[in-house]
Amino acid sequence: MTTLDESRRQVAVTAHDLPLACPRPGAPLWARHPRVFIDLLKSPAGEATCPYCGTVYNFTGEKPKGHH
């Protein structure tokens, strides 16, 4: 995870962070909800929103090729 903006709950994600699940490890107790996997690579814009907490994840950098 490269950046976290608490005011808008936007997170920049790189290929190193995949597979992506929300909530992220180390999230505070008040931010916990059932774990959900988010597929950023299927979105043409490289952006997806968690259906539970509304955190917006943005993929940055080069997309992985093949299996990772």
N, C-alpha and C positions, 0 to 999 in steps of 0.2 A: 504494500500500500504506500503510495508516494505522498499524497496530500489528503487532508481531511479538513473540511470547512464546516464547523459546528453550526454556524448561523443558517446555512442552507442545506446542510447534510448532503453535500456532494463529495464524492470520493473518486480520485483518479486511480485507475487500475492499469497495471502492465501485464504482460504475458507471464511474468514471474508469479503473479497473484492468482492465476487460474489453477484449478477450477475455483470459482468465486461463490461463496456462500455468505448470507447475511443472517444474523449479525456476525460481524468479524470477531475473531478471537481477541480477547482483552476488552471487549465492549463493556461499559458500565452496566451494573445490574438493572438499572431503570430502562436501559435500551434493549433488553433481551426480549426475544419473541421466538416462536418456533423457527428452526433453521430451514432456510429455503435456498436452493441453488439458483443462481442467476446466470443466464447465458448471454453474455455481451456480444459474442461473435456472430450471432444470428441477426442482430440488429444492424441495418445498413449504416446508421449513424454512430454505432458503437456505444450506445447509451441504453441503460435499462433502469427501471425503478423497482425497489423492493415493495411487494404488495402489502407488507405488514407495517413498515415504519416510514415508507416514503423516501428513503435514502436514494439519491440518484447516483449511479455508478457510470463513469465515463472511461472508456478504454482509450489509452494513449500508447503511442509507439507502434512497433511493427507487430502485426498479427502473426501468431505461430502458424507454421506450415505443418500439416499432418498431425499426428498424435503428439501430445506433450506430456 
